[in-house]
Amino acid sequence: MKNFFTSFFGAVVGVIIALVLIVVIAFGSLVGSLGKAFENSEKKAELKPGSVLYIDLKSAVGDRTQENPFANFNFSSLGEKPLGLDKIVENIKKAETDSLIKGIYLHLTEVNAGVATTEEIRNALLDFKKSKKFIYAYSETYSQKSYYLASAADKIYLNPQGGMEFKGLSAQIMFYKKALEKLDVDVQIFRHGKFKSAIEPFMLDKMSEANRLQTEVFMGSIWNSMLDGISKARGISKDELNNIADNLKLKNPASALELKLIDGLYYEDEVNAELKKKTGIKDAGKINFVKIADYNNEEENPFKKIKEKKGNKIAVIYAIGSIESGEGDDNTIGSDRIAKAIKDARMDVNVKAIVLRVNSPGGSALASDVMWREVTLAKLSKPVIVSMGDVAASGGYYISCAADRIFAQPNTITGSIGVFGMMPNAQKMLSEKLGITIDTVNTNKHSDVGTLYRAVTEDERAYIQKGVEDVYDVFTKRVAEGRKMKQANVDSIGQGRVWSGADALKINLVDELGGLDAAIAYAKKKAKLDKFSIVNYPKQKNPFEELLGKMEDETETKIMTKNLGETYKYIKHLRDLMNMKGVQARLPFEYIIY
């Protein structure tokens, strides 16, 4: 027995020592990595005459640049400084009048941004061109999205052995019905709206006709918007662009040049030679590239301006991510946090107008209504303007509809005015597949309604469906009030149907096409302001909490993606859907458009 305890406690001590060593080593690596990240982030670009603003969009472009010093920390790209859309557009505008910046170089290996976000960046580039400064674009391979962005450039160059896509848009949706049948899982569906298709993957094995129709229409609208921009920039008719896509005329880099989609087949050193000519640098000289992430200085930090400045302000409130009750975070819309942000802006006498930036597929109907209430209260005392990002649909539209004016991009995905609920029944799976049975004791007849372990009765189904119908009725009333429409008319364009921003403008779901800058300009006009500063809400999260959450999320994503590849995004979406609580006002599903 003595030997046993000696061995046992020796093993325990050994495990503890090993764990301590692992923690110390991991912490040392983390500190070293962070040191490298901070060292790189502290390097300021040396601006001098003839500088070229260097833009690549490999890092994910969110709506808002993170103040969090760990926001850019990950294990694959230490030291990078990803910017949000706000700072990218701000820096492009700043470069217009900066005499030290000669032009812009777009290095478009990858554009990690949504289509509406890409549109806002492209519009900023088009505005930049009015300064008569140049924009050159280069890539080894152009995706359709990166080419659309590149089409704003004066010159587009492609690697002679590279590649380019131009074939039209495609959307794919994964259906789980047969897999669930094999598992003996029955998903009980409750919905209002023939276009409210979030539940289709659980009850069908392909798109319904209504869903196919709405997808074809809004994707066609997005593609048409892209063609408009490319046609105007390149002088190629939309009919010819569709002909190129339909007949796969873009076979290789040489054909891209023949079709006048690009201006030259150059290696990057040859592009640099062209840039030297534009900037007046001799062959032996070196181009002074200034990365857009470094194109900032402390005195021009808008967050510091806000702390020092008093006077008139416009509040920009960022509502980003899926909607849920509670606190949320910088990537999830928690109703408590966003409602408080709206209230704080409403109560601040120095805030003369509010711009609510919405980029959300929706989520909890209850949480959406909580935030809608704060929007209605705010607009009683000051203008409230909505700026829609890549998506502002269902719950995202719910929180937007009461605003004084709504701005969207032509390729924003919006609408989806509809609601649904789901209840999985795993009773048969547990019994038939695993041999597990459930016995229940209730105090009342329906005490266990909503459990995973049995099907709902007809009475319960009618009861739950009535709740869904009631939420839809409230949703359409909110939209009717906010948009000054009849509720019947809202229902006719609702039913869960998704619209592009361009089409939403035609049916009065939005008021104007434009980005965040356009919304701020309108807020300034509405509030009759001359000088003002921007204050951003909500306050961003504690950086250490964000770092720990980021590490956890990134670890899961890397492991699952490595083992499951592209399939992981579908599994993650399925898990998120199955974890939903309450009636949902959410986009039909996660469209994979490419």
Backbone torsions as a table, in degrees:
resi	resn	phi	psi	omega
1	MET	NA	-40.4	179.1
2	LYS	-61.6	-42.9	178.5
3	ASN	-63.6	-35.4	180.0
4	PHE	-62.0	-50.2	-178.7
5	PHE	-64.7	-37.0	177.8
6	THR	-60.9	-46.2	179.4
7	SER	-65.8	-42.6	-177.7
8	PHE	-61.5	-51.9	-178.3
9	PHE	-68.5	-30.8	175.1
10	GLY	-63.5	-40.9	179.0
11	ALA	-65.7	-42.4	179.5
12	VAL	-60.7	-46.4	179.5
13	VAL	-61.3	-40.4	178.9
14	GLY	-62.4	-42.2	178.8
15	VAL	-63.7	-43.8	-179.6
16	ILE	-61.2	-45.8	179.8
17	ILE	-61.5	-41.7	179.9
18	ALA	-63.0	-42.3	179.5
19	LEU	-63.9	-41.5	179.0
20	VAL	-61.6	-43.2	179.4
21	LEU	-62.6	-41.7	179.1
22	ILE	-61.4	-45.1	179.5
23	VAL	-62.0	-44.3	-179.3
24	VAL	-62.2	-45.8	-179.7
25	ILE	-63.4	-45.2	-179.6
26	ALA	-62.9	-41.3	-179.6
27	PHE	-66.0	-39.9	177.8
28	GLY	-61.8	-42.0	178.3
29	SER	-64.3	-41.1	-180.0
30	LEU	-62.6	-46.2	-179.8
31	VAL	-62.7	-43.3	178.8
32	GLY	-62.3	-41.6	179.8
33	SER	-66.5	-42.1	178.9
34	LEU	-65.9	-35.9	177.1
35	GLY	-60.4	-43.0	177.7
36	LYS	-63.0	-42.0	-179.5
37	ALA	-62.5	-46.1	-179.1
38	PHE	-68.5	-36.3	178.5
39	GLU	-60.4	-45.0	179.4
40	ASN	-66.9	-39.0	-176.0
41	SER	-70.6	-22.6	-178.1
42	GLU	-83.0	-13.8	179.8
43	LYS	-69.6	115.8	-179.6
44	LYS	-92.9	141.0	176.7
45	ALA	-67.4	136.9	178.3
46	GLU	-91.0	101.9	179.8
47	LEU	-75.5	133.5	175.4
48	LYS	-151.9	165.3	-177.5
49	PRO	-53.1	136.9	178.3
50	GLY	85.4	10.3	179.6
51	SER	-67.1	151.7	178.7
52	VAL	-120.3	125.9	178.5
53	LEU	-75.2	121.1	-174.6
54	TYR	-101.0	121.0	-177.6
55	ILE	-123.2	120.8	164.1
56	ASP	-129.1	154.2	-173.7
57	LEU	-124.8	42.3	179.5
58	LYS	-69.8	-36.6	178.5
59	SER	-78.3	147.8	-178.8
60	ALA	-58.2	131.6	-179.4
61	VAL	-99.7	107.3	174.7
62	GLY	-90.2	-178.8	179.5
63	ASP	-75.4	-31.3	-170.9
64	ARG	-128.8	130.0	176.2
65	THR	-68.1	135.1	-177.7
66	GLN	-80.6	128.6	171.9
67	GLU	-72.3	-26.7	-178.5
68	ASN	-53.2	121.0	179.9
69	PRO	-64.9	-16.4	178.4
70	PHE	-97.3	2.7	-173.9
71	ALA	-60.2	-32.4	-178.2
72	ASN	-91.8	2.3	-175.8
73	PHE	-77.9	124.0	167.4
74	ASN	-152.4	170.4	-171.3
75	PHE	-85.8	-2.3	-177.8
76	SER	-111.6	-17.5	-175.5
77	SER	-143.8	59.8	-178.3
78	LEU	-62.7	141.3	174.8
79	GLY	89.6	-12.1	178.1
80	GLU	-72.9	153.5	-178.5
81	LYS	-123.7	81.1	-178.6
82	PRO	-66.3	137.5	178.8
83	LEU	-106.4	152.0	171.5
84	GLY	-83.7	170.3	179.0
85	LEU	-56.4	-37.9	-177.4
86	ASP	-56.9	-47.3	-177.0
87	LYS	-77.4	-31.8	177.5
88	ILE	-61.9	-49.2	-179.6
89	VAL	-65.5	-41.6	179.8
90	GLU	-59.6	-43.5	-177.4
91	ASN	-71.5	-34.1	175.4
92	ILE	-64.2	-42.6	178.8
93	LYS	-64.9	-39.5	179.9
94	LYS	-63.7	-36.2	-178.2
95	ALA	-68.3	-23.4	179.4
96	GLU	-55.7	-42.8	-173.9
97	THR	-106.0	4.7	179.1
98	ASP	-82.4	112.4	-176.3
99	SER	-66.2	-18.1	179.7
100	LEU	-81.9	-17.9	179.4
101	ILE	-93.7	119.6	-177.0
102	LYS	-87.8	-32.0	-178.5
103	GLY	-176.0	-172.5	-177.7
104	ILE	-122.6	139.0	174.0
105	TYR	-115.6	115.4	177.6
106	LEU	-93.9	113.1	176.4
107	HIS	-103.4	97.0	-165.3
108	LEU	-105.5	56.7	174.1
109	THR	-59.9	-36.7	-179.0
110	GLU	-153.9	142.8	173.7
111	VAL	-118.3	100.7	-174.8
112	ASN	-94.0	67.4	-176.9
113	ALA	-151.1	155.5	176.6
114	GLY	-71.1	168.4	-174.7
115	VAL	-66.9	-38.4	179.4
116	ALA	-72.2	-35.9	175.0
117	THR	-62.8	-43.8	176.7
118	THR	-59.6	-38.9	178.6
119	GLU	-61.6	-42.5	-179.5
120	GLU	-65.6	-40.2	177.9
121	ILE	-65.9	-42.0	179.6
122	ARG	-62.2	-42.1	178.5
123	ASN	-62.7	-37.6	177.3
124	ALA	-64.9	-37.7	177.7
125	LEU	-66.3	-40.6	178.0
126	LEU	-62.8	-39.2	175.9
127	ASP	-64.6	-38.7	179.6
128	PHE	-59.8	-36.9	-177.6
129	LYS	-63.7	-22.8	178.5
130	LYS	-64.5	-18.6	178.2
131	SER	-77.7	-3.4	-179.0
132	LYS	72.2	9.5	173.3
133	LYS	-84.5	159.4	-173.8
134	PHE	-89.7	158.1	168.9
135	ILE	-133.3	122.0	174.8
136	TYR	-114.4	142.5	178.4
137	ALA	-124.2	143.2	178.2
138	TYR	-145.1	145.5	172.6
139	SER	-158.4	153.9	171.5
140	GLU	-77.6	-33.2	175.4
141	THR	-144.1	133.9	177.0
142	TYR	-105.8	121.3	165.5
143	SER	-76.6	171.5	178.8
144	GLN	-63.2	-37.1	-179.5
145	LYS	-70.0	-43.5	-179.7
146	SER	-68.5	-33.2	176.9
147	TYR	-67.9	-38.8	177.2
148	TYR	-59.0	-42.9	177.5
149	LEU	-66.1	-43.1	-179.1
150	ALA	-63.0	-26.0	-177.0
151	SER	-64.3	-12.4	175.1
152	ALA	-77.0	-12.7	-174.6
153	ALA	-79.4	158.0	174.0
154	ASP	-70.5	-38.6	179.9
155	LYS	-133.0	135.0	178.3
156	ILE	-118.2	121.4	-179.4
157	TYR	-116.9	144.8	179.7
158	LEU	-128.7	142.0	175.5
159	ASN	-59.0	135.0	-176.7
160	PRO	-57.7	-26.8	178.2
161	GLN	-108.8	17.1	-176.2
162	GLY	-85.5	-155.5	-177.2
163	GLY	-149.3	163.9	-179.0
164	MET	-155.8	138.0	178.4
165	GLU	-103.4	136.2	169.6
166	PHE	-157.7	88.0	-171.7
167	LYS	-139.8	5.9	-176.5
168	GLY	91.2	168.5	-177.4
169	LEU	-90.2	150.2	176.8
170	SER	-138.3	142.1	177.0
171	ALA	-123.9	135.0	178.4
172	GLN	-125.0	139.6	-178.7
173	ILE	-127.8	133.2	178.9
174	MET	-93.9	136.8	-179.7
175	PHE	-112.4	137.9	-171.9
176	TYR	-110.1	1.4	-171.1
177	LYS	-54.7	-52.3	-175.9
178	LYS	-67.2	-36.4	177.5
179	ALA	-63.7	-42.0	179.0
180	LEU	-66.7	-36.3	176.6
181	GLU	-62.2	-41.2	178.4
182	LYS	-65.1	-29.9	178.4
183	LEU	-87.0	-3.3	-176.7
184	ASP	60.6	38.2	175.3
185	VAL	-105.9	126.0	178.8
186	ASP	-107.0	118.6	178.1
187	VAL	-95.4	116.7	-178.9
188	GLN	-88.3	123.8	-169.0
189	ILE	-107.5	138.8	173.9
190	PHE	-136.2	125.8	-177.3
191	ARG	-155.5	162.6	167.4
192	HIS	-132.4	125.4	179.5
193	GLY	119.5	117.9	-178.2
194	LYS	-67.5	-20.6	178.2
195	PHE	-94.1	-3.9	-177.1
196	LYS	-77.7	90.6	-163.4
197	SER	-102.9	11.2	179.6
198	ALA	-57.9	-28.2	-176.6
199	ILE	-89.6	-8.9	-176.8
200	GLU	-57.9	-41.4	179.3
201	PRO	-58.6	-18.0	-177.6
202	PHE	-98.1	-11.0	-177.2
203	MET	-126.2	-10.8	179.8
204	LEU	-129.6	167.9	175.0
205	ASP	-112.0	6.8	173.7
206	LYS	-160.9	172.9	-178.7
207	MET	-65.3	143.7	168.8
208	SER	-71.9	162.6	179.2
209	GLU	-62.2	-38.7	179.1
210	ALA	-63.5	-42.9	-179.5
211	ASN	-67.9	-40.7	178.2
212	ARG	-61.5	-41.0	179.9
213	LEU	-61.5	-50.3	-177.1
214	GLN	-64.6	-36.1	-179.9
215	THR	-67.4	-43.9	178.2
216	GLU	-60.9	-40.6	-176.6
217	VAL	-68.9	-49.7	-175.2
218	PHE	-74.1	-31.6	175.7
219	MET	-69.8	-37.7	176.1
220	GLY	-61.3	-38.5	178.9
221	SER	-66.1	-42.9	178.9
222	ILE	-63.4	-44.5	179.5
223	TRP	-63.6	-41.5	179.8
224	ASN	-62.7	-38.2	177.5
225	SER	-64.1	-41.8	177.7
226	MET	-63.9	-43.3	179.3
227	LEU	-62.4	-38.8	177.6
228	ASP	-56.5	-47.9	-178.2
229	GLY	-65.7	-44.9	-178.9
230	ILE	-66.3	-42.6	-178.8
231	SER	-60.0	-45.3	-179.1
232	LYS	-66.4	-40.0	-176.3
233	ALA	-74.4	-37.9	-173.3
234	ARG	-102.5	-7.1	179.5
235	GLY	69.9	30.8	178.2
236	ILE	-115.4	131.5	-176.8
237	SER	-65.5	154.4	178.1
238	LYS	-63.5	-35.8	178.0
239	ASP	-61.8	-41.5	-179.9
240	GLU	-69.0	-38.2	177.6
241	LEU	-62.6	-42.3	176.2
242	ASN	-65.8	-35.4	177.4
243	ASN	-63.2	-40.8	177.3
244	ILE	-61.2	-43.7	-178.8
245	ALA	-69.4	-46.9	-175.0
246	ASP	-66.0	-32.4	-175.2
247	ASN	-106.2	12.9	177.5
248	LEU	48.3	46.9	-178.4
249	LYS	-71.9	-22.8	180.0
250	LEU	-82.7	89.0	-172.6
251	LYS	-93.6	-30.9	-175.4
252	ASN	-161.6	174.9	-179.2
253	PRO	-57.1	-37.4	-179.6
254	ALA	-62.2	-39.0	179.9
255	SER	-69.0	-30.5	176.2
256	ALA	-62.4	-37.3	177.8
257	LEU	-71.6	-42.5	179.5
258	GLU	-61.8	-37.1	-178.6
259	LEU	-81.5	-0.2	177.9
260	LYS	65.8	25.5	174.6
261	LEU	-78.2	-24.7	179.7
262	ILE	-131.8	173.1	-176.9
263	ASP	-109.7	-10.0	179.7
264	GLY	-177.3	154.3	175.3
265	LEU	-105.7	98.6	-173.6
266	TYR	-126.9	146.7	164.4
267	TYR	-78.9	164.9	-173.2
268	GLU	-64.5	-33.8	178.2
269	ASP	-64.7	-31.6	176.8
270	GLU	-71.4	-35.2	174.7
271	VAL	-64.3	-41.5	178.1
272	ASN	-61.4	-35.9	177.6
273	ALA	-63.5	-39.9	177.0
274	GLU	-64.8	-39.6	179.1
275	LEU	-65.0	-36.1	177.9
276	LYS	-63.0	-40.6	177.8
277	LYS	-61.3	-43.4	-177.8
278	LYS	-66.6	-30.6	-176.4
279	THR	-99.6	-0.4	177.2
280	GLY	73.7	27.4	179.9
281	ILE	-94.3	136.6	178.7
282	LYS	-72.2	163.8	-175.1
283	ASP	-53.7	-40.2	-177.8
284	ALA	-78.4	-12.3	-178.6
285	GLY	-75.6	170.5	-177.9
286	LYS	-122.5	135.1	178.7
287	ILE	-71.3	133.3	177.5
288	ASN	-89.6	87.5	177.1
289	PHE	-77.7	132.4	176.1
290	VAL	-115.3	110.1	179.9
291	LYS	-64.6	140.1	-176.1
292	ILE	-61.2	-28.7	178.6
293	ALA	-68.7	-24.1	-179.8
294	ASP	-95.6	-5.4	-174.2
295	TYR	-82.7	56.1	178.0
296	ASN	-141.1	159.4	167.7
297	ASN	-141.7	164.4	-170.1
298	GLU	-60.2	-42.0	-176.3
299	GLU	-70.7	-13.0	179.2
300	GLU	-106.4	15.1	177.1
301	ASN	-74.0	115.0	-174.8
302	PRO	-62.5	-28.0	-179.5
303	PHE	-68.7	-34.7	179.5
304	LYS	-75.1	-32.4	175.9
305	LYS	-58.2	-43.4	-175.2
306	ILE	-62.3	-40.5	-177.9
307	LYS	-67.7	-30.3	-175.5
308	GLU	-92.2	-33.7	-172.9
309	LYS	-82.2	145.4	169.4
310	LYS	-118.4	173.3	178.9
311	GLY	108.1	-164.1	-174.3
312	ASN	-65.9	138.5	-179.3
313	LYS	-135.8	152.5	166.2
314	ILE	-113.3	124.0	179.3
315	ALA	-86.8	128.1	171.8
316	VAL	-107.5	114.9	-176.9
317	ILE	-106.0	120.6	-177.2
318	TYR	-94.5	116.6	176.4
319	ALA	-113.4	97.3	-168.6
320	ILE	-123.1	126.6	173.4
321	GLY	109.2	-173.6	178.1
322	SER	-69.6	151.8	-175.2
323	ILE	-97.5	131.1	177.8
324	GLU	-147.5	161.2	175.1
325	SER	-74.5	154.8	177.3
326	GLY	103.5	-157.3	-171.2
327	GLU	-79.8	-42.8	-175.8
328	GLY	69.7	-166.2	177.9
329	ASP	-152.8	-164.4	-175.5
330	ASP	-71.2	-11.5	179.0
331	ASN	-120.2	8.2	178.6
332	THR	-139.1	136.6	179.8
333	ILE	-87.1	101.8	172.6
334	GLY	-89.0	127.6	-174.4
335	SER	-60.6	-36.8	179.6
336	ASP	-61.7	-46.8	-175.2
337	ARG	-68.0	-46.4	-177.6
338	ILE	-72.7	-39.0	176.9
339	ALA	-60.4	-39.8	178.2
340	LYS	-65.8	-39.6	179.5
341	ALA	-62.6	-43.0	178.4
342	ILE	-64.5	-42.5	179.8
343	LYS	-64.0	-43.4	179.5
344	ASP	-60.5	-41.8	178.3
345	ALA	-67.0	-36.4	178.2
346	ARG	-65.4	-40.2	-175.2
347	MET	-80.6	-16.9	-179.3
348	ASP	-78.4	113.9	-176.2
349	VAL	-67.1	-20.8	179.0
350	ASN	-80.1	-18.9	176.8
351	VAL	-83.3	114.5	-175.2
352	LYS	-97.5	-14.3	178.2
353	ALA	-159.3	155.4	-179.0
354	ILE	-122.5	132.7	170.6
355	VAL	-114.2	117.1	179.6
356	LEU	-97.4	111.3	179.2
357	ARG	-90.8	114.5	-174.6
358	VAL	-113.1	124.6	173.8
359	ASN	-137.7	86.0	-169.9
360	SER	-153.2	138.2	173.7
361	PRO	-84.6	0.0	-178.7
362	GLY	100.9	-161.7	-177.2
363	GLY	158.6	-130.2	-176.6
364	SER	-62.4	127.1	178.2
365	ALA	-67.3	-39.5	179.3
366	LEU	-63.1	-47.0	179.3
367	ALA	-61.8	-37.8	178.4
368	SER	-62.4	-41.0	-178.9
369	ASP	-67.7	-34.6	177.6
370	VAL	-60.5	-43.4	-179.8
371	MET	-74.2	-35.9	175.9
372	TRP	-56.4	-41.4	-179.9
373	ARG	-59.1	-44.0	-180.0
374	GLU	-66.6	-34.3	176.6
375	VAL	-63.7	-43.4	-179.6
376	THR	-64.6	-37.2	177.6
377	LEU	-67.7	-40.4	-177.9
378	ALA	-65.0	-39.7	-175.7
379	LYS	-71.8	-10.2	174.5
380	LEU	-71.6	-23.6	-175.5
381	SER	-115.8	-17.0	-179.5
382	LYS	-161.3	159.0	-179.4
383	PRO	-63.1	138.8	175.1
384	VAL	-123.2	118.6	-177.6
385	ILE	-116.9	139.4	178.2
386	VAL	-106.6	134.4	171.5
387	SER	-116.5	117.3	-178.5
388	MET	-91.0	139.5	177.7
389	GLY	-93.3	-135.8	-179.1
390	ASP	-62.4	-38.7	-178.3
391	VAL	-147.0	134.7	173.7
392	ALA	-144.6	75.8	-169.7
393	ALA	-122.0	154.5	177.6
394	SER	53.7	-113.5	177.7
395	GLY	-58.0	-32.2	175.5
396	GLY	-64.1	-33.9	175.6
397	TYR	-78.1	-34.9	178.5
398	TYR	-52.5	-48.1	-176.2
399	ILE	-77.1	-11.0	-178.6
400	SER	-94.5	-27.1	-163.1
401	CYS	-66.3	-20.5	-177.9
402	ALA	-86.4	-4.5	-175.3
403	ALA	-65.6	159.1	177.0
404	ASP	-67.9	-32.7	178.9
405	ARG	-154.2	143.9	-177.5
406	ILE	-121.2	126.2	175.3
407	PHE	-108.0	140.5	176.0
408	ALA	-144.3	158.2	171.5
409	GLN	-82.3	158.5	177.8
410	PRO	-57.2	-32.0	-177.3
411	ASN	-103.3	14.3	169.9
412	THR	-65.5	141.2	173.7
413	ILE	-96.8	121.4	-175.3
414	THR	-143.3	-170.2	-176.4
415	GLY	81.3	-126.4	-177.2
416	SER	55.1	47.5	179.8
417	ILE	-79.6	94.9	-177.5
418	GLY	-173.8	168.2	-177.7
419	VAL	-140.2	159.4	178.1
420	PHE	-155.8	166.5	173.0
421	GLY	-146.4	152.6	179.5
422	MET	-137.1	143.7	175.7
423	MET	-135.9	106.2	176.9
424	PRO	-69.5	141.4	173.8
425	ASN	-116.6	107.5	-175.9
426	ALA	-101.8	14.6	-175.7
427	GLN	-58.1	-49.0	-177.1
428	LYS	-68.0	-38.6	179.0
429	MET	-61.1	-46.5	-179.4
430	LEU	-63.0	-42.1	-177.0
431	SER	-73.7	-50.9	-173.1
432	GLU	-80.0	-36.8	-175.5
433	LYS	-90.1	-35.7	-172.5
434	LEU	-116.5	-9.8	-179.1
435	GLY	71.9	25.6	-179.6
436	ILE	-103.6	128.7	175.9
437	THR	-117.1	154.4	-176.8
438	ILE	-120.2	130.9	173.1
439	ASP	-115.8	143.1	-169.5
440	THR	-132.0	144.5	172.3
441	VAL	-123.0	123.1	179.8
442	ASN	-117.1	149.7	172.4
443	THR	-85.5	-24.5	-179.4
444	ASN	-134.9	169.7	-170.8
445	LYS	-59.4	-38.8	-174.6
446	HIS	-117.0	27.5	-175.8
447	SER	-58.7	-31.9	-175.4
448	ASP	-101.9	20.2	178.4
449	VAL	-62.8	136.6	-178.4
450	GLY	93.3	-0.8	178.6
451	THR	-71.3	157.4	177.1
452	LEU	-76.6	-9.1	-164.1
453	TYR	-103.1	7.3	173.1
454	ARG	-160.0	163.2	176.8
455	ALA	-80.0	155.3	175.4
456	VAL	-75.9	152.2	175.5
457	THR	-83.0	172.0	179.0
458	GLU	-62.3	-40.6	178.0
459	ASP	-62.8	-42.7	180.0
460	GLU	-67.2	-38.9	177.9
461	ARG	-60.9	-45.1	179.3
462	ALA	-63.5	-38.8	179.8
463	TYR	-63.3	-47.0	-178.9
464	ILE	-68.3	-41.3	179.4
465	GLN	-62.3	-36.2	177.4
466	LYS	-62.0	-39.5	177.5
467	GLY	-62.9	-40.6	177.5
468	VAL	-63.4	-44.5	179.7
469	GLU	-62.5	-39.4	179.4
470	ASP	-63.5	-42.6	179.2
471	VAL	-63.9	-41.4	178.6
472	TYR	-62.8	-40.2	179.1
473	ASP	-61.7	-43.1	178.4
474	VAL	-65.9	-43.8	180.0
475	PHE	-56.3	-50.9	-177.7
476	THR	-67.7	-30.5	174.9
477	LYS	-66.0	-42.6	178.5
478	ARG	-59.3	-44.7	-179.5
479	VAL	-65.7	-44.0	-179.7
480	ALA	-59.3	-43.6	179.4
481	GLU	-65.1	-46.5	-176.0
482	GLY	-69.1	-36.5	-175.6
483	ARG	-98.8	3.7	179.7
484	LYS	54.8	52.7	179.2
485	MET	-125.5	165.6	171.4
486	LYS	-79.3	145.4	-177.3
487	GLN	-61.5	-34.9	178.7
488	ALA	-63.0	-36.6	178.5
489	ASN	-69.1	-38.3	176.0
490	VAL	-61.7	-43.0	179.2
491	ASP	-61.2	-36.1	-177.0
492	SER	-69.1	-28.4	177.0
493	ILE	-104.6	1.1	178.1
494	GLY	-91.4	-115.3	-179.8
495	GLN	56.9	22.7	179.9
496	GLY	83.5	7.6	-174.8
497	ARG	-73.8	137.9	179.1
498	VAL	-94.0	139.3	179.8
499	TRP	-129.1	150.8	168.6
500	SER	-77.4	161.8	177.9
501	GLY	-59.0	-39.4	-179.6
502	ALA	-62.6	-43.0	179.1
503	ASP	-74.4	-33.0	178.3
504	ALA	-62.7	-31.8	177.3
505	LEU	-63.1	-37.4	-177.1
506	LYS	-70.1	-25.6	-175.9
507	ILE	-110.2	16.2	172.7
508	ASN	71.1	22.4	173.4
509	LEU	-84.3	-24.0	172.0
510	VAL	-131.9	164.9	-175.3
511	ASP	-104.8	-27.2	-172.5
512	GLU	-159.0	148.1	175.7
513	LEU	-92.3	129.0	-179.0
514	GLY	166.5	169.4	-177.3
515	GLY	-99.9	-161.5	-176.6
516	LEU	-63.2	-39.2	179.5
517	ASP	-61.2	-41.0	179.0
518	ALA	-64.4	-38.9	178.7
519	ALA	-65.8	-40.8	179.0
520	ILE	-66.5	-40.3	178.7
521	ALA	-62.4	-39.2	178.6
522	TYR	-68.4	-40.3	178.0
523	ALA	-61.0	-40.3	177.2
524	LYS	-60.0	-46.6	-179.8
525	LYS	-64.6	-43.8	-177.3
526	LYS	-65.0	-36.4	-179.0
527	ALA	-87.7	-1.5	178.8
528	LYS	56.2	52.6	-179.0
529	LEU	-101.8	148.5	171.7
530	ASP	-103.4	-70.3	176.0
531	LYS	-103.2	143.1	179.3
532	PHE	-161.7	164.4	172.5
533	SER	-120.9	162.0	179.6
534	ILE	-100.0	132.6	172.6
535	VAL	-121.1	129.8	-175.6
536	ASN	-98.5	137.6	176.4
537	TYR	-128.1	159.8	-11.6
538	PRO	-77.4	168.1	177.0
539	LYS	-60.0	135.1	-176.4
540	GLN	-73.4	157.8	-171.2
541	LYS	-69.7	161.4	175.0
542	ASN	-54.9	126.1	-174.0
543	PRO	-61.2	-34.1	-178.8
544	PHE	-71.7	-37.6	175.1
545	GLU	-63.9	-42.0	180.0
546	GLU	-64.3	-39.4	-179.9
547	LEU	-61.6	-46.6	-179.4
548	LEU	-63.3	-42.9	177.9
549	GLY	-64.2	-39.2	-179.2
550	LYS	-64.5	-42.7	179.7
551	MET	-62.6	-42.6	-179.6
552	GLU	-64.4	-47.9	-178.9
553	ASP	-63.6	-42.8	-177.0
554	GLU	-66.7	-38.6	179.2
555	THR	-62.0	-46.4	178.3
556	GLU	-60.4	-46.6	-177.1
557	THR	-61.9	-44.3	-177.8
558	LYS	-64.8	-44.1	-178.7
559	ILE	-66.2	-47.3	-177.2
560	MET	-68.0	-40.2	179.5
561	THR	-66.7	-37.9	179.5
562	LYS	-63.0	-38.3	-177.1
563	ASN	-87.3	-30.6	-173.4
564	LEU	-113.0	-11.2	179.2
565	GLY	62.1	-140.4	-177.3
566	GLU	-63.3	-22.8	-178.2
567	THR	-62.6	-26.3	-175.3
568	TYR	-60.0	-38.3	-177.8
569	LYS	-61.5	-34.0	178.7
570	TYR	-73.1	-40.7	179.6
571	ILE	-65.1	-41.7	178.5
572	LYS	-62.5	-42.8	179.8
573	HIS	-64.5	-41.0	177.6
574	LEU	-61.0	-44.4	178.9
575	ARG	-61.5	-43.6	179.4
576	ASP	-61.5	-42.8	179.7
577	LEU	-64.1	-41.7	-177.5
578	MET	-70.2	-20.4	-179.9
579	ASN	-92.0	1.7	-179.5
580	MET	-64.8	147.2	177.6
581	LYS	-124.2	137.1	176.8
582	GLY	77.3	-176.8	179.8
583	VAL	-73.0	135.4	-175.3
584	GLN	-110.1	137.7	168.4
585	ALA	-113.8	90.1	-168.6
586	ARG	-137.8	150.7	176.0
587	LEU	-53.8	145.7	-175.2
588	PRO	-45.5	-47.5	176.5
589	PHE	-171.8	-179.6	-179.4
590	GLU	-84.6	102.9	177.9
591	TYR	-73.2	130.5	171.6
592	ILE	-101.9	99.2	-176.4
593	ILE	-105.9	129.8	179.1
594	TYR	-146.9	NA	NA
